[in-house]
Amino acid sequence: MTFIQKLVTTLLPDKWVADIQAESQRWLLRCPTCGTARSVWEMGGIRYKARSKGRVVYAMCTTCGQRQNMSLEWQPDE
Ligand SMILES: [Zn+2]
């Protein structure tokens, strides 16, 4: 876990942490180079009560190693 994730999981009640983690795992960052999608949580971030569809985040792809802007996608219920 990253510093911010540790901070959140230490300070907040377990129920909130579960919510935040679940929500962060449904926000996906897709690499435009290789198409790999990883959740915000996996990338070391958190995203909660945020409605930022279409936003672009600068991040590094762990598959192809490219640092670039990736679009943030919400993964709806299956
Ligand atoms: Zn990639």
PDB file of the backbone (N, CA, C, O) and the ligand in Angstrom, with CONECT records:
HET     ZN  A 101       1
ATOM      1  N   MET A   1       0.833  -1.194   0.000  1.00  0.00           N
ATOM      2  CA  MET A   1       0.000   0.000   0.000  1.00  0.00           C
ATOM      3  C   MET A   1       0.872   1.250   0.000  1.00  0.00           C
ATOM      4  O   MET A   1       1.995   1.250   0.504  1.00  0.00           O
ATOM      5  N   THR A   2       0.338   2.284  -0.563  1.00  0.00           N
ATOM      6  CA  THR A   2       1.059   3.553  -0.581  1.00  0.00           C
ATOM      7  C   THR A   2       0.787   4.317   0.714  1.00  0.00           C
ATOM      8  O   THR A   2      -0.074   3.935   1.506  1.00  0.00           O
ATOM      9  N   PHE A   3       1.526   5.387   0.910  1.00  0.00           N
ATOM     10  CA  PHE A   3       1.389   6.190   2.125  1.00  0.00           C
ATOM     11  C   PHE A   3      -0.057   6.647   2.340  1.00  0.00           C
ATOM     12  O   PHE A   3      -0.599   6.528   3.438  1.00  0.00           O
ATOM     13  N   ILE A   4      -0.663   7.166   1.285  1.00  0.00           N
ATOM     14  CA  ILE A   4      -2.022   7.691   1.431  1.00  0.00           C
ATOM     15  C   ILE A   4      -3.007   6.567   1.773  1.00  0.00           C
ATOM     16  O   ILE A   4      -3.940   6.768   2.550  1.00  0.00           O
ATOM     17  N   GLN A   5      -2.797   5.406   1.199  1.00  0.00           N
ATOM     18  CA  GLN A   5      -3.682   4.273   1.500  1.00  0.00           C
ATOM     19  C   GLN A   5      -3.495   3.801   2.941  1.00  0.00           C
ATOM     20  O   GLN A   5      -4.469   3.468   3.616  1.00  0.00           O
ATOM     21  N   LYS A   6      -2.264   3.773   3.407  1.00  0.00           N
ATOM     22  CA  LYS A   6      -1.989   3.391   4.793  1.00  0.00           C
ATOM     23  C   LYS A   6      -2.632   4.374   5.759  1.00  0.00           C
ATOM     24  O   LYS A   6      -3.232   3.995   6.766  1.00  0.00           O
ATOM     25  N   LEU A   7      -2.485   5.664   5.414  1.00  0.00           N
ATOM     26  CA  LEU A   7      -3.051   6.716   6.254  1.00  0.00           C
ATOM     27  C   LEU A   7      -4.565   6.539   6.382  1.00  0.00           C
ATOM     28  O   LEU A   7      -5.118   6.570   7.482  1.00  0.00           O
ATOM     29  N   VAL A   8      -5.209   6.355   5.255  1.00  0.00           N
ATOM     30  CA  VAL A   8      -6.662   6.219   5.236  1.00  0.00           C
ATOM     31  C   VAL A   8      -7.096   4.958   5.994  1.00  0.00           C
ATOM     32  O   VAL A   8      -8.032   5.007   6.793  1.00  0.00           O
ATOM     33  N   THR A   9      -6.427   3.845   5.748  1.00  0.00           N
ATOM     34  CA  THR A   9      -6.844   2.596   6.387  1.00  0.00           C
ATOM     35  C   THR A   9      -6.518   2.581   7.878  1.00  0.00           C
ATOM     36  O   THR A   9      -7.118   1.815   8.632  1.00  0.00           O
ATOM     37  N   THR A  10      -5.581   3.411   8.309  1.00  0.00           N
ATOM     38  CA  THR A  10      -5.256   3.492   9.736  1.00  0.00           C
ATOM     39  C   THR A  10      -6.232   4.408  10.482  1.00  0.00           C
ATOM     40  O   THR A  10      -6.677   4.106  11.590  1.00  0.00           O
ATOM     41  N   LEU A  11      -6.548   5.532   9.839  1.00  0.00           N
ATOM     42  CA  LEU A  11      -7.352   6.543  10.518  1.00  0.00           C
ATOM     43  C   LEU A  11      -8.853   6.291  10.500  1.00  0.00           C
ATOM     44  O   LEU A  11      -9.559   6.673  11.433  1.00  0.00           O
ATOM     45  N   LEU A  12      -9.333   5.665   9.467  1.00  0.00           N
ATOM     46  CA  LEU A  12     -10.781   5.550   9.312  1.00  0.00           C
ATOM     47  C   LEU A  12     -11.319   4.221   9.828  1.00  0.00           C
ATOM     48  O   LEU A  12     -10.596   3.225   9.877  1.00  0.00           O
ATOM     49  N   PRO A  13     -12.604   4.213  10.216  1.00  0.00           N
ATOM     50  CA  PRO A  13     -13.225   2.950  10.647  1.00  0.00           C
ATOM     51  C   PRO A  13     -13.236   1.924   9.510  1.00  0.00           C
ATOM     52  O   PRO A  13     -13.294   2.288   8.336  1.00  0.00           O
ATOM     53  N   ASP A  14     -13.179   0.650   9.870  1.00  0.00           N
ATOM     54  CA  ASP A  14     -13.086  -0.437   8.886  1.00  0.00           C
ATOM     55  C   ASP A  14     -14.166  -0.383   7.811  1.00  0.00           C
ATOM     56  O   ASP A  14     -13.919  -0.689   6.645  1.00  0.00           O
ATOM     57  N   LYS A  15     -15.369   0.012   8.227  1.00  0.00           N
ATOM     58  CA  LYS A  15     -16.481   0.028   7.279  1.00  0.00           C
ATOM     59  C   LYS A  15     -16.220   1.044   6.172  1.00  0.00           C
ATOM     60  O   LYS A  15     -16.482   0.769   5.001  1.00  0.00           O
ATOM     61  N   TRP A  16     -15.705   2.216   6.537  1.00  0.00           N
ATOM     62  CA  TRP A  16     -15.378   3.244   5.551  1.00  0.00           C
ATOM     63  C   TRP A  16     -14.260   2.768   4.641  1.00  0.00           C
ATOM     64  O   TRP A  16     -14.287   2.961   3.425  1.00  0.00           O
ATOM     65  N   VAL A  17     -13.275   2.137   5.273  1.00  0.00           N
ATOM     66  CA  VAL A  17     -12.129   1.664   4.498  1.00  0.00           C
ATOM     67  C   VAL A  17     -12.595   0.682   3.426  1.00  0.00           C
ATOM     68  O   VAL A  17     -12.135   0.732   2.286  1.00  0.00           O
ATOM     69  N   ALA A  18     -13.516  -0.214   3.804  1.00  0.00           N
ATOM     70  CA  ALA A  18     -14.039  -1.188   2.847  1.00  0.00           C
ATOM     71  C   ALA A  18     -14.752  -0.478   1.699  1.00  0.00           C
ATOM     72  O   ALA A  18     -14.611  -0.864   0.539  1.00  0.00           O
ATOM     73  N   ASP A  19     -15.508   0.550   2.024  1.00  0.00           N
ATOM     74  CA  ASP A  19     -16.218   1.339   1.012  1.00  0.00           C
ATOM     75  C   ASP A  19     -15.255   2.048   0.064  1.00  0.00           C
ATOM     76  O   ASP A  19     -15.406   2.010  -1.157  1.00  0.00           O
ATOM     77  N   ILE A  20     -14.264   2.694   0.668  1.00  0.00           N
ATOM     78  CA  ILE A  20     -13.294   3.447  -0.124  1.00  0.00           C
ATOM     79  C   ILE A  20     -12.516   2.510  -1.038  1.00  0.00           C
ATOM     80  O   ILE A  20     -12.275   2.817  -2.206  1.00  0.00           O
ATOM     81  N   GLN A  21     -12.126   1.360  -0.489  1.00  0.00           N
ATOM     82  CA  GLN A  21     -11.362   0.417  -1.293  1.00  0.00           C
ATOM     83  C   GLN A  21     -12.217  -0.122  -2.441  1.00  0.00           C
ATOM     84  O   GLN A  21     -11.748  -0.239  -3.573  1.00  0.00           O
ATOM     85  N   ALA A  22     -13.476  -0.450  -2.137  1.00  0.00           N
ATOM     86  CA  ALA A  22     -14.368  -0.983  -3.170  1.00  0.00           C
ATOM     87  C   ALA A  22     -14.568   0.038  -4.279  1.00  0.00           C
ATOM     88  O   ALA A  22     -14.565  -0.304  -5.462  1.00  0.00           O
ATOM     89  N   GLU A  23     -14.743   1.303  -3.882  1.00  0.00           N
ATOM     90  CA  GLU A  23     -14.981   2.336  -4.890  1.00  0.00           C
ATOM     91  C   GLU A  23     -13.713   2.616  -5.705  1.00  0.00           C
ATOM     92  O   GLU A  23     -13.767   2.794  -6.921  1.00  0.00           O
ATOM     93  N   SER A  24     -12.594   2.651  -5.019  1.00  0.00           N
ATOM     94  CA  SER A  24     -11.336   2.915  -5.726  1.00  0.00           C
ATOM     95  C   SER A  24     -11.014   1.791  -6.708  1.00  0.00           C
ATOM     96  O   SER A  24     -10.348   2.009  -7.720  1.00  0.00           O
ATOM     97  N   GLN A  25     -11.491   0.596  -6.401  1.00  0.00           N
ATOM     98  CA  GLN A  25     -11.214  -0.533  -7.287  1.00  0.00           C
ATOM     99  C   GLN A  25     -12.109  -0.524  -8.524  1.00  0.00           C
ATOM    100  O   GLN A  25     -11.857  -1.245  -9.489  1.00  0.00           O
ATOM    101  N   ARG A  26     -13.148   0.293  -8.486  1.00  0.00           N
ATOM    102  CA  ARG A  26     -14.023   0.361  -9.669  1.00  0.00           C
ATOM    103  C   ARG A  26     -13.645   1.492 -10.612  1.00  0.00           C
ATOM    104  O   ARG A  26     -14.152   1.567 -11.732  1.00  0.00           O
ATOM    105  N   TRP A  27     -12.762   2.364 -10.165  1.00  0.00           N
ATOM    106  CA  TRP A  27     -12.240   3.391 -11.067  1.00  0.00           C
ATOM    107  C   TRP A  27     -11.040   2.806 -11.776  1.00  0.00           C
ATOM    108  O   TRP A  27     -10.076   2.394 -11.131  1.00  0.00           O
ATOM    109  N   LEU A  28     -11.088   2.764 -13.085  1.00  0.00           N
ATOM    110  CA  LEU A  28     -10.006   2.168 -13.849  1.00  0.00           C
ATOM    111  C   LEU A  28      -9.237   3.223 -14.630  1.00  0.00           C
ATOM    112  O   LEU A  28      -9.804   4.179 -15.160  1.00  0.00           O
ATOM    113  N   LEU A  29      -7.925   3.015 -14.683  1.00  0.00           N
ATOM    114  CA  LEU A  29      -7.081   3.847 -15.537  1.00  0.00           C
ATOM    115  C   LEU A  29      -6.639   2.977 -16.704  1.00  0.00           C
ATOM    116  O   LEU A  29      -6.032   1.924 -16.512  1.00  0.00           O
ATOM    117  N   ARG A  30      -6.946   3.423 -17.903  1.00  0.00           N
ATOM    118  CA  ARG A  30      -6.597   2.621 -19.076  1.00  0.00           C
ATOM    119  C   ARG A  30      -5.417   3.228 -19.821  1.00  0.00           C
ATOM    120  O   ARG A  30      -5.405   4.414 -20.150  1.00  0.00           O
ATOM    121  N   CYS A  31      -4.433   2.384 -20.076  1.00  0.00           N
ATOM    122  CA  CYS A  31      -3.243   2.821 -20.807  1.00  0.00           C
ATOM    123  C   CYS A  31      -3.564   2.904 -22.300  1.00  0.00           C
ATOM    124  O   CYS A  31      -3.977   1.912 -22.900  1.00  0.00           O
ATOM    125  N   PRO A  32      -3.376   4.080 -22.901  1.00  0.00           N
ATOM    126  CA  PRO A  32      -3.694   4.217 -24.330  1.00  0.00           C
ATOM    127  C   PRO A  32      -2.677   3.508 -25.225  1.00  0.00           C
ATOM    128  O   PRO A  32      -2.953   3.266 -26.400  1.00  0.00           O
ATOM    129  N   THR A  33      -1.520   3.178 -24.688  1.00  0.00           N
ATOM    130  CA  THR A  33      -0.485   2.527 -25.497  1.00  0.00           C
ATOM    131  C   THR A  33      -0.731   1.027 -25.641  1.00  0.00           C
ATOM    132  O   THR A  33      -0.732   0.497 -26.752  1.00  0.00           O
ATOM    133  N   CYS A  34      -0.940   0.344 -24.509  1.00  0.00           N
ATOM    134  CA  CYS A  34      -1.092  -1.111 -24.583  1.00  0.00           C
ATOM    135  C   CYS A  34      -2.484  -1.589 -24.186  1.00  0.00           C
ATOM    136  O   CYS A  34      -2.793  -2.773 -24.320  1.00  0.00           O
ATOM    137  N   GLY A  35      -3.321  -0.686 -23.703  1.00  0.00           N
ATOM    138  CA  GLY A  35      -4.701  -1.074 -23.407  1.00  0.00           C
ATOM    139  C   GLY A  35      -4.912  -1.704 -22.040  1.00  0.00           C
ATOM    140  O   GLY A  35      -6.033  -2.091 -21.708  1.00  0.00           O
ATOM    141  N   THR A  36      -3.849  -1.816 -21.234  1.00  0.00           N
ATOM    142  CA  THR A  36      -3.984  -2.387 -19.904  1.00  0.00           C
ATOM    143  C   THR A  36      -4.820  -1.469 -19.001  1.00  0.00           C
ATOM    144  O   THR A  36      -4.591  -0.261 -18.952  1.00  0.00           O
ATOM    145  N   ALA A  37      -5.775  -2.048 -18.298  1.00  0.00           N
ATOM    146  CA  ALA A  37      -6.573  -1.258 -17.365  1.00  0.00           C
ATOM    147  C   ALA A  37      -6.266  -1.719 -15.951  1.00  0.00           C
ATOM    148  O   ALA A  37      -6.306  -2.914 -15.658  1.00  0.00           O
ATOM    149  N   ARG A  38      -5.963  -0.781 -15.087  1.00  0.00           N
ATOM    150  CA  ARG A  38      -5.703  -1.091 -13.681  1.00  0.00           C
ATOM    151  C   ARG A  38      -6.569  -0.182 -12.832  1.00  0.00           C
ATOM    152  O   ARG A  38      -6.870   0.949 -13.214  1.00  0.00           O
ATOM    153  N   SER A  39      -6.965  -0.692 -11.674  1.00  0.00           N
ATOM    154  CA  SER A  39      -7.810   0.133 -10.819  1.00  0.00           C
ATOM    155  C   SER A  39      -6.969   1.200 -10.132  1.00  0.00           C
ATOM    156  O   SER A  39      -5.758   1.059  -9.962  1.00  0.00           O
ATOM    157  N   VAL A  40      -7.653   2.271  -9.743  1.00  0.00           N
ATOM    158  CA  VAL A  40      -6.988   3.353  -9.026  1.00  0.00           C
ATOM    159  C   VAL A  40      -6.330   2.809  -7.758  1.00  0.00           C
ATOM    160  O   VAL A  40      -5.231   3.231  -7.398  1.00  0.00           O
ATOM    161  N   TRP A  41      -6.996   1.881  -7.088  1.00  0.00           N
ATOM    162  CA  TRP A  41      -6.453   1.294  -5.856  1.00  0.00           C
ATOM    163  C   TRP A  41      -5.150   0.562  -6.143  1.00  0.00           C
ATOM    164  O   TRP A  41      -4.171   0.719  -5.414  1.00  0.00           O
ATOM    165  N   GLU A  42      -5.139  -0.243  -7.214  1.00  0.00           N
ATOM    166  CA  GLU A  42      -3.932  -0.976  -7.603  1.00  0.00           C
ATOM    167  C   GLU A  42      -2.788  -0.033  -7.930  1.00  0.00           C
ATOM    168  O   GLU A  42      -1.622  -0.340  -7.680  1.00  0.00           O
ATOM    169  N   MET A  43      -3.130   1.114  -8.490  1.00  0.00           N
ATOM    170  CA  MET A  43      -2.116   2.095  -8.856  1.00  0.00           C
ATOM    171  C   MET A  43      -1.617   2.850  -7.624  1.00  0.00           C
ATOM    172  O   MET A  43      -0.711   3.677  -7.724  1.00  0.00           O
ATOM    173  N   GLY A  44      -2.209   2.566  -6.461  1.00  0.00           N
ATOM    174  CA  GLY A  44      -1.722   3.192  -5.238  1.00  0.00           C
ATOM    175  C   GLY A  44      -2.495   4.434  -4.834  1.00  0.00           C
ATOM    176  O   GLY A  44      -2.059   5.188  -3.964  1.00  0.00           O
ATOM    177  N   GLY A  45      -3.624   4.644  -5.453  1.00  0.00           N
ATOM    178  CA  GLY A  45      -4.402   5.841  -5.134  1.00  0.00           C
ATOM    179  C   GLY A  45      -5.723   5.498  -4.481  1.00  0.00           C
ATOM    180  O   GLY A  45      -6.071   4.330  -4.308  1.00  0.00           O
ATOM    181  N   ILE A  46      -6.442   6.529  -4.128  1.00  0.00           N
ATOM    182  CA  ILE A  46      -7.794   6.329  -3.636  1.00  0.00           C
ATOM    183  C   ILE A  46      -8.722   7.287  -4.366  1.00  0.00           C
ATOM    184  O   ILE A  46      -8.319   8.370  -4.791  1.00  0.00           O
ATOM    185  N   ARG A  47      -9.943   6.875  -4.497  1.00  0.00           N
ATOM    186  CA  ARG A  47     -10.935   7.703  -5.175  1.00  0.00           C
ATOM    187  C   ARG A  47     -12.253   7.400  -4.486  1.00  0.00           C
ATOM    188  O   ARG A  47     -12.712   6.258  -4.496  1.00  0.00           O
ATOM    189  N   TYR A  48     -12.861   8.407  -3.890  1.00  0.00           N
ATOM    190  CA  TYR A  48     -14.071   8.165  -3.115  1.00  0.00           C
ATOM    191  C   TYR A  48     -15.029   9.328  -3.253  1.00  0.00           C
ATOM    192  O   TYR A  48     -14.644  10.495  -3.178  1.00  0.00           O
ATOM    193  N   LYS A  49     -16.276   8.981  -3.455  1.00  0.00           N
ATOM    194  CA  LYS A  49     -17.326   9.999  -3.607  1.00  0.00           C
ATOM    195  C   LYS A  49     -16.930  11.047  -4.637  1.00  0.00           C
ATOM    196  O   LYS A  49     -17.247  12.229  -4.504  1.00  0.00           O
ATOM    197  N   ALA A  50     -16.242  10.593  -5.646  1.00  0.00           N
ATOM    198  CA  ALA A  50     -15.818  11.511  -6.696  1.00  0.00           C
ATOM    199  C   ALA A  50     -16.519  11.099  -7.985  1.00  0.00           C
ATOM    200  O   ALA A  50     -16.578   9.919  -8.330  1.00  0.00           O
ATOM    201  N   ARG A  51     -17.032  12.064  -8.665  1.00  0.00           N
ATOM    202  CA  ARG A  51     -17.657  11.789  -9.956  1.00  0.00           C
ATOM    203  C   ARG A  51     -16.831  12.496 -11.002  1.00  0.00           C
ATOM    204  O   ARG A  51     -17.088  13.650 -11.345  1.00  0.00           O
ATOM    205  N   SER A  52     -15.853  11.804 -11.497  1.00  0.00           N
ATOM    206  CA  SER A  52     -14.941  12.478 -12.406  1.00  0.00           C
ATOM    207  C   SER A  52     -14.760  11.687 -13.685  1.00  0.00           C
ATOM    208  O   SER A  52     -13.644  11.524 -14.179  1.00  0.00           O
ATOM    209  N   LYS A  53     -15.871  11.196 -14.217  1.00  0.00           N
ATOM    210  CA  LYS A  53     -15.818  10.447 -15.459  1.00  0.00           C
ATOM    211  C   LYS A  53     -15.213  11.318 -16.559  1.00  0.00           C
ATOM    212  O   LYS A  53     -15.526  12.503 -16.675  1.00  0.00           O
ATOM    213  N   GLY A  54     -14.356  10.717 -17.350  1.00  0.00           N
ATOM    214  CA  GLY A  54     -13.764  11.474 -18.443  1.00  0.00           C
ATOM    215  C   GLY A  54     -12.519  12.239 -18.039  1.00  0.00           C
ATOM    216  O   GLY A  54     -11.859  12.854 -18.876  1.00  0.00           O
ATOM    217  N   ARG A  55     -12.198  12.198 -16.738  1.00  0.00           N
ATOM    218  CA  ARG A  55     -10.992  12.891 -16.293  1.00  0.00           C
ATOM    219  C   ARG A  55      -9.758  12.137 -16.762  1.00  0.00           C
ATOM    220  O   ARG A  55      -9.803  10.937 -17.036  1.00  0.00           O
ATOM    221  N   VAL A  56      -8.679  12.856 -16.846  1.00  0.00           N
ATOM    222  CA  VAL A  56      -7.440  12.241 -17.296  1.00  0.00           C
ATOM    223  C   VAL A  56      -6.406  12.352 -16.176  1.00  0.00           C
ATOM    224  O   VAL A  56      -6.252  13.409 -15.564  1.00  0.00           O
ATOM    225  N   VAL A  57      -5.701  11.254 -15.917  1.00  0.00           N
ATOM    226  CA  VAL A  57      -4.725  11.224 -14.833  1.00  0.00           C
ATOM    227  C   VAL A  57      -3.366  10.843 -15.409  1.00  0.00           C
ATOM    228  O   VAL A  57      -3.260   9.942 -16.240  1.00  0.00           O
ATOM    229  N   TYR A  58      -2.341  11.535 -14.960  1.00  0.00           N
ATOM    230  CA  TYR A  58      -0.987  11.218 -15.415  1.00  0.00           C
ATOM    231  C   TYR A  58      -0.441  10.090 -14.545  1.00  0.00           C
ATOM    232  O   TYR A  58      -0.301  10.251 -13.333  1.00  0.00           O
ATOM    233  N   ALA A  59      -0.135   8.964 -15.154  1.00  0.00           N
ATOM    234  CA  ALA A  59       0.305   7.811 -14.381  1.00  0.00           C
ATOM    235  C   ALA A  59       1.244   6.943 -15.210  1.00  0.00           C
ATOM    236  O   ALA A  59       1.353   7.103 -16.426  1.00  0.00           O
ATOM    237  N   MET A  60       1.919   6.021 -14.528  1.00  0.00           N
ATOM    238  CA  MET A  60       2.798   5.101 -15.235  1.00  0.00           C
ATOM    239  C   MET A  60       2.137   3.747 -15.387  1.00  0.00           C
ATOM    240  O   MET A  60       1.565   3.207 -14.441  1.00  0.00           O
ATOM    241  N   CYS A  61       2.223   3.213 -16.578  1.00  0.00           N
ATOM    242  CA  CYS A  61       1.673   1.889 -16.848  1.00  0.00           C
ATOM    243  C   CYS A  61       2.681   0.838 -16.398  1.00  0.00           C
ATOM    244  O   CYS A  61       3.854   0.893 -16.767  1.00  0.00           O
ATOM    245  N   THR A  62       2.215  -0.117 -15.599  1.00  0.00           N
ATOM    246  CA  THR A  62       3.138  -1.141 -15.106  1.00  0.00           C
ATOM    247  C   THR A  62       3.391  -2.216 -16.154  1.00  0.00           C
ATOM    248  O   THR A  62       4.305  -3.026 -16.005  1.00  0.00           O
ATOM    249  N   THR A  63       2.589  -2.227 -17.212  1.00  0.00           N
ATOM    250  CA  THR A  63       2.776  -3.233 -18.255  1.00  0.00           C
ATOM    251  C   THR A  63       3.817  -2.790 -19.276  1.00  0.00           C
ATOM    252  O   THR A  63       4.754  -3.531 -19.576  1.00  0.00           O
ATOM    253  N   CYS A  64       3.653  -1.579 -19.809  1.00  0.00           N
ATOM    254  CA  CYS A  64       4.578  -1.127 -20.857  1.00  0.00           C
ATOM    255  C   CYS A  64       5.562  -0.071 -20.357  1.00  0.00           C
ATOM    256  O   CYS A  64       6.472   0.320 -21.087  1.00  0.00           O
ATOM    257  N   GLY A  65       5.386   0.391 -19.119  1.00  0.00           N
ATOM    258  CA  GLY A  65       6.339   1.316 -18.530  1.00  0.00           C
ATOM    259  C   GLY A  65       6.226   2.752 -19.003  1.00  0.00           C
ATOM    260  O   GLY A  65       7.056   3.587 -18.644  1.00  0.00           O
ATOM    261  N   GLN A  66       5.217   3.053 -19.801  1.00  0.00           N
ATOM    262  CA  GLN A  66       5.023   4.412 -20.309  1.00  0.00           C
ATOM    263  C   GLN A  66       4.398   5.301 -19.248  1.00  0.00           C
ATOM    264  O   GLN A  66       3.463   4.905 -18.552  1.00  0.00           O
ATOM    265  N   ARG A  67       4.935   6.516 -19.138  1.00  0.00           N
ATOM    266  CA  ARG A  67       4.295   7.528 -18.299  1.00  0.00           C
ATOM    267  C   ARG A  67       3.461   8.402 -19.215  1.00  0.00           C
ATOM    268  O   ARG A  67       3.986   9.002 -20.153  1.00  0.00           O
ATOM    269  N   GLN A  68       2.196   8.478 -18.957  1.00  0.00           N
ATOM    270  CA  GLN A  68       1.341   9.263 -19.850  1.00  0.00           C
ATOM    271  C   GLN A  68      -0.007   9.533 -19.203  1.00  0.00           C
ATOM    272  O   GLN A  68      -0.321   9.033 -18.123  1.00  0.00           O
ATOM    273  N   ASN A  69      -0.789  10.340 -19.900  1.00  0.00           N
ATOM    274  CA  ASN A  69      -2.136  10.613 -19.432  1.00  0.00           C
ATOM    275  C   ASN A  69      -3.035   9.419 -19.738  1.00  0.00           C
ATOM    276  O   ASN A  69      -3.052   8.906 -20.857  1.00  0.00           O
ATOM    277  N   MET A  70      -3.775   8.992 -18.731  1.00  0.00           N
ATOM    278  CA  MET A  70      -4.701   7.886 -18.925  1.00  0.00           C
ATOM    279  C   MET A  70      -6.092   8.351 -18.543  1.00  0.00           C
ATOM    280  O   MET A  70      -6.274   9.136 -17.613  1.00  0.00           O
ATOM    281  N   SER A  71      -7.061   7.853 -19.276  1.00  0.00           N
ATOM    282  CA  SER A  71      -8.423   8.278 -18.970  1.00  0.00           C
ATOM    283  C   SER A  71      -8.985   7.435 -17.833  1.00  0.00           C
ATOM    284  O   SER A  71      -8.747   6.231 -17.737  1.00  0.00           O
ATOM    285  N   LEU A  72      -9.736   8.113 -16.982  1.00  0.00           N
ATOM    286  CA  LEU A  72     -10.341   7.479 -15.823  1.00  0.00           C
ATOM    287  C   LEU A  72     -11.704   6.936 -16.243  1.00  0.00           C
ATOM    288  O   LEU A  72     -12.544   7.666 -16.768  1.00  0.00           O
ATOM    289  N   GLU A  73     -11.905   5.650 -16.005  1.00  0.00           N
ATOM    290  CA  GLU A  73     -13.178   5.037 -16.412  1.00  0.00           C
ATOM    291  C   GLU A  73     -13.856   4.395 -15.214  1.00  0.00           C
ATOM    292  O   GLU A  73     -13.209   3.742 -14.395  1.00  0.00           O
ATOM    293  N   TRP A  74     -15.140   4.584 -15.121  1.00  0.00           N
ATOM    294  CA  TRP A  74     -15.921   3.952 -14.052  1.00  0.00           C
ATOM    295  C   TRP A  74     -16.405   2.614 -14.557  1.00  0.00           C
ATOM    296  O   TRP A  74     -16.992   2.516 -15.634  1.00  0.00           O
ATOM    297  N   GLN A  75     -16.155   1.585 -13.772  1.00  0.00           N
ATOM    298  CA  GLN A  75     -16.598   0.247 -14.136  1.00  0.00           C
ATOM    299  C   GLN A  75     -17.974   0.007 -13.523  1.00  0.00           C
ATOM    300  O   GLN A  75     -18.087  -0.137 -12.306  1.00  0.00           O
ATOM    301  N   PRO A  76     -19.015  -0.036 -14.341  1.00  0.00           N
ATOM    302  CA  PRO A  76     -20.372  -0.186 -13.803  1.00  0.00           C
ATOM    303  C   PRO A  76     -20.634  -1.598 -13.283  1.00  0.00           C
ATOM    304  O   PRO A  76     -19.840  -2.512 -13.509  1.00  0.00           O
ATOM    305  N   ASP A  77     -21.736  -1.762 -12.598  1.00  0.00           N
ATOM    306  CA  ASP A  77     -22.134  -3.087 -12.128  1.00  0.00           C
ATOM    307  C   ASP A  77     -22.251  -4.044 -13.283  1.00  0.00           C
ATOM    308  O   ASP A  77     -22.734  -3.679 -14.355  1.00  0.00           O
ATOM    309  N   GLU A  78     -21.810  -5.268 -13.073  1.00  0.00           N
ATOM    310  CA  GLU A  78     -21.890  -6.251 -14.157  1.00  0.00           C
ATOM    311  C   GLU A  78     -23.283  -6.829 -14.212  1.00  0.00           C
ATOM    312  O   GLU A  78     -23.566  -7.678 -15.056  1.00  0.00           O
TER     313      GLU A  78
HETATM  314 ZN    ZN A 101       0.720   0.333 -21.100  1.00  0.00          ZN2+
END
